[in-house]
Amino acid sequence: MASIDVDLHDAQAEIFLSEARFKVVAAGRRFGKSYLSAICLLIEGLKDKTPKGRSLADKRVFYVAPTFDQGKRIIWDLLMDLGKEVISSVIQNQGIITLTNGRRIEIKGADRPETLRGVGLSYLVMDEYAFMKPEVWEQVLRPTLADVEGSALFIGTPDGKNHFYKLFIDAQKESETEWEAFSFNSTNNPTLAAKEIEAARRTMSSSNFKQEFEASFSASGGTIFKEEYFNYLDEPPEEGQWYVTVDPAGFSGLESNTQSNAATLDECAIAIVKIGRWGWFVADILHGRWDARVTAAKVLRAAQKYNAMAIGIENGSLKNAIMPYLNDRMMQIGYFPSIKGLSHGNQKKTERIVWALEGRFEHGKIFFRDGAEYVDHLESQLLDFPNPMSHDDLVDALAYQAQMPIANYGFDDEDDESPWQDLEMGRNPTTGY
């Protein structure tokens, strides 16, 4: 009996052995996506019946790339090499392989959806799904799998937070028997030399490296804040005052929030910032999904630890939910910081955040605590902003600092049209200028 050789590394094997019907894989460059895809295509194509005994003789297997030519370059030689013992004939210019059992594997381009219609499929690989239009799956290919309850593998490197990201997040929420999401970086391929990855790390921007080698969805999403804006200090300058600002999240239903859907939920964020004429030093941004009582305790604990001049909390029902717990706790410990209600000022969120942060970042007036836990989360959200698929809870909490009393050094409270007057004042604590 003809056979194919299968040699999967551990991460590839984890995906291959999953029993999920639909698998969504975000993987770094050189992970071995094409090899895994070729193995799956051949094995699925060699099946004669479904698990329920229905014949697959008239059902095809598709490999879909962003374009037909790209698909041919990626997968053709691999299929011909791995499947040499089970291939009976080929039509190379059309990207069609007929296996010894009479079933066909076809290479297709997502840029020509008309070539994808009118067929029944048992299996489908969508390679580099981030670079295809989502309707190719939703409107064209998904229905082709219905007859025999066929399966699909979505695999590729992220391209910011687009429809591939949404599919990945949705797969995390679905039942394990129907959908499953996987994320692996390039180092999960044991045959890839570590020195090559380090060489790439040294020569690429960190956002591009995260996307291409670490399979991060964080890169390429935003248009406002840039990596070169980010500055770091080990400790804050002596001059200045501490403030705490809070962007609350919903408190109800926490008991039903499972790990699988947690990535889609907003977080409460508590920004702890020292502000002086030199700018802002972000000591910490606490973030998580807590009930009102725990949130109040964390806010007050942070304010007491840093001896904050004031606490700012976004006005609304969530602030009202926190305040009774804050008042009770302040009475218990005898600590009564000023509490300021923060508002949107009739601005859209994007406008408000840009007003508060963009000029300060551009002028080097915001500093992160070097090595702090919050930094990766905040930078990721800043680089994505204002992508609607990305969270911005930490960014929002930080932006509220612009509303705190005495926070706006050099601001004229009566002149809201000149919010960046302070940027000409004071010295940058790292350069002295």
N, C-alpha and C positions, 0 to 999 in steps of 0.2 A: 504493500500500500504506500502510495506517495505521501510525503510528509514535509513539514517546514520546520526549520530550526528556530527555536525561540530562546533568546538570551536577554532577559530583562533585568535591569538593576532593581534594587528594592523599591524605589519610588515608582518606577514604571509598573512593577508587579502589583503594587497596592492599587493602582488605578485599574489595571487589567482584571484583577480578581474581584473587584467590587461588583456586587450584584445589582447595583442601581441601573435602571433603564436608561436614564439620561445622566451623563457625566460631564461636568464642567471643570476644565483644568486650566488654571493660570500657571504658566511655567516660564522660567527664565531661558535665555538663549543657550543653546547647546545642551539643554536638558535631555534631549532625545525624543522630542515630540514626534518627529517624522517617523522614526523607527517604530515607536509605539503605535502610531497610526497605521503603518503598513502591516504590522502584525495583526492588529484588530481587523483590518479590512480583509485580509486573507482568511483568517479563522472564521469570521462571520460569513464570508463568501462560500466557504466549504460546507456550511451547514445546509442540510437538505430539508429539514423540518423545524417548525417552531417547537418550543417545549410542550405545546398542547397538541402536537401531531399534525399541524397543517403544513402542506407542501409549500416550499419556498421556490419552486422551479421557475415561476414567472416573476419573482421579485429580485430586484437588483440591489447592488451595494454602491453607494456614491462616496467619492472623496471630493469635497468642494473646497476650493481655495478662492481668494479674492478674484483671481483671473485664471483662465484655463492655462495660459502659458506658465504662470507661476506654479500652478499645481503640477504640471508636467515636470518642471525643473525640480520641484521638491520631492515628489513621491514616485515618479515613474521608475527610475533606476533601482530604487529600494524594492519596489514591488517585483520587478523583474528578477532581481537577485534573490530575495527571500522566497519568492514563489516559484522558482525555476522548476521544481519538482511537481508542482500542481497546476501549472499553466498549460493549457492546450493550444491556445492561439491568441494573437494580439492584432489590433488595428492601431498602429502607433500614432498616426496623425490625428485620430479621433480620441485617443486616450482610453481605449477599450481593451480590457483583458478578459478572456473567457477561461474559466477554470475547468479542471478535468471533470467536474460534476455538471458542467453545462451552464453554471451561473456566471454572471458578469459583474466585474468591478469597473466602474467608469469614473474618469476624472472630469470634473466640471468647474466652470468659473461662475462665481456669484454675480459677476457683472453682466451675465447673460441669462437672466432668470427664465427666459422663454425656453431654454434648453433643459430646464429642470422640471417642467410641467408634464403631466400626462403619463407618469410612470408610477409603479408601486415599488416601494423600497422596504427592505428588511433591516437595513443598517445604513448609517450615515456618519461620516466624519466631516465636521466643519472646522477647517484649519485656519487660524488667524481670524477668528470670528469678529474680533474688534474692528477689523477693516472691511467688513461687509455691511450692507444695509440690513437692519433687523427684520424688515418685512420678507427678506428671502427665506428666513426660517419660519416666521410667524404665519405668512400667507401662502407660501409656495411649498416648502419642504415638510413642515409639520404634518399636513394632511396626507402626504404620501406614505407615512408610516402607520396610518391608522388600521389598514386592513389586517395586518398580522402583528399589531402592537410592537412595531419595530423600535429599535434603539438608536441612540445618537451619542457621539462624542464631540464635544466642543472643546477645542484646545488651541492655545495660542499665548502670546505675550500681551500683557495689558497695554492699552493706549489711553491712559487717563480713565476717568469714570464715565464711561459711555454705556451703551447697551450691553456690552460684554460684562461690565461690572454689575449692572442690574441683574443679568442672568445669573452671575456668580452668587450674588447676595440672595436671590430668589431660591437658588439651588440649596443654599445653606438652611433655608427655612422649611424646605419640603421634606417629606418622609424619606427615609433612607432607601426604601425599596423603589422609589420612583426617580428621585433626583439625588445627586451627591456632588459636592464641590471639593476640589483639591487645589492646593497651592504649593508649588515647589520652586525653589530657586535653582540657579545653575549649579551650585555646589552639591546638589542632590544627585548629580551625575558623577559617579566615582571615577570615571575615565577622563574627566576634564581636569587638566592640570591646574593646581591652585595658583601657580605663578601667572597663568594666563588671566585668571579672574582678578588677581591683584594688579596686573598691568592695566587692565581695563578700568579698575577702580581709580588708578592714578591719573588716567588720561581723560576720563569722562566726567561730566558734571555729576554731582551726587544724585540729582533727580533722574537723569537719564540712566545712570547705573542702577538705581533702585528699580526703575521700570524694566530695563532690558535684562538684567541679571538676577534681580531679586523678585521679579514678577509682582512688583508693587503697582497698585492701581492709583497711587497718590500723584504720580508725575503727570505733567502735560494737561492738567485740568483747568488751571486758573490763568488769568490774564493780568492781574494787578500786582501781586506781591512776588518778588523774585528772590532767589537764593542769595544773591550778592547783598541784599538788604540786611541779612541776619548778622548781628554782632553779639559777642559773648563776653561776660566777665565772671570771675570767680566769686567776687563779693561786690556789694554795691558801694558807691561813693558815700562818704560820711554825710554830706549835706542832703537834706530832703526829708520827706515824711512818707509813712506807709499808709496805703489804702487797700481796702478789700472790696471787690465788686463781684456780683453774683448774677449769672444767667441761669434761672431755674429751669428745670425740665418737669414734665408731668410726673406726679407722685402716685397716681392710682394704678392698680392692676400690676404692681411689681411682682406679685407672686406668680403671675402667668407668663412672665418674661423668661423664656428659656434661652439657653446658650445659642441655639440655632437662629433665633431672630434678633438677638441682642445687637448685632451690627447695624440694624436698621433703625434703632431707637435713639432719640436725642438723649444727651447726657446733661446733668447739671454741672456747671463749671464755676469755680471760685478762683478768681484771679487775685493774687497778692503781689502788689507792685509798690516799689519805692519811687517817689517822684521828686525831682529837683530841677534846678535850672539847666542841668546837664542832660535831662531827659528822663526816661523810665527804665527802671531795673525790675525785670519780672522774676521775682524770687521763686514763685511756684504758681501753678494752676492746678488745683485739685479738680478731679472730674470723675463722675460715676453716676450710677442710677440708684438714688437713695429715696427713702420716704421723707416727708417734711420734717419729722423729728430729727432724723440723722443729719439732714442737710443743715438744719439750724445749729446743731451741735458743732458740725465741722466749720461753719461760718464763724461762729463765736470763738471757737478754739483758735482759728487762724488769726482773727483780729487780736485776741489776747496775746498770742505768741509774739506777734510783730508790733504790738502796741499801736495798732492802727488808729489814725486820726478819725476815720469814718468808715462805715460799711454802706455800700450802695447796692440796692436790689431792684431789679426791674419791676416796675409797678404792674399790678394786675392780680388775678386770682391766686397765682402761685405765691406771690409775695404775701398775700393775705393768709395763705395756708402756713407759711413759715413763721410769721410774726408771733403768734401765741406761744410757740415753742421758744423763740428767741427771748421774748419777754420773761417767761418763766425761768429760763436758764440764767438770764442776767440778774434776776432777783436772787437766785440761789447763790451765785458766786460774787455778787456785789460789784459787777463790772458793767458799765453803762456807756458803751461807745455811741457816737452819733450815727443814726441810721438815715440814709438819704434814699428817697424813691427816685429811680431812674426811669427815663421816658424815651420813646422813639422820636419825640419831637416832630411828629407828622412826616417823618422821613421813612422811605423804604429802607429795609435792613442794609442792602448793599451800599446805598448812599451814606447811611449813618456810619458804617464801618470804614468806608473809604475816607470820609471826612475825619474820622478819629485817628486813623492809623497810617494812611498812605504817605502823607507828608512827613510824619515822624520817622517812618522807616527810610524814606528816601534821603533824609538828612542825617541818618545815623543816630537818632535820638532814642532808640529802643534797644535794650540789651537783655539777652537771656542769661539765666544762670547756667554757666557752662557745666554740662554733664547732668543736668536735672532731668528727672523722669518725664516731665511734661513736654520737653523740648521737641522730641520726635513727633508727638501728637500735634502740637501747635504748628510746627513747620509744615507738616503734611496738610493740615487744614488751610493754612495760609496759601500754600502753593496751588491748592485746588480752588480757592475762592475766586469767583462766586459760582462755581459749578453747582447746579441745583441737586446733583446726586451726591454731593459731599457734605459731611457734617461741618458745621462752623461754630459749634458751641464754645470752644475755647477762644476762638477769634472774637466772638460776640462778647464774652465776659471781659476780655482784654480791652475791647473798644469802649466799654462802659467807663473805663478809667478816665476818659476825657471829660466826663460829666461830674467828676468829684470836686468838692470845694478845695480851693488852694492848689488843686492838681495842675491847673493850666497856667503855669508860670509864664508871665509876660502876656497873658490874654487880657484883653479889655472886655469885661463881662457885658458891656453895652454894645460891643461891636462883634456880632456873630458872623459878619462877613469876612473877618480876618482871623481864622482859627489857627494860623501857623505863625503868628507874630513871635512866639517864643522861640522859634527855631533859629533866630538870629542872636539869641541870648545864651550866655554860659559857654562852657567848654566841654568838648567831648572828653570823657574821663580816660579814654584809651589813647587818644592822639595828643591831648593837651591843647587842641585848637578849638 
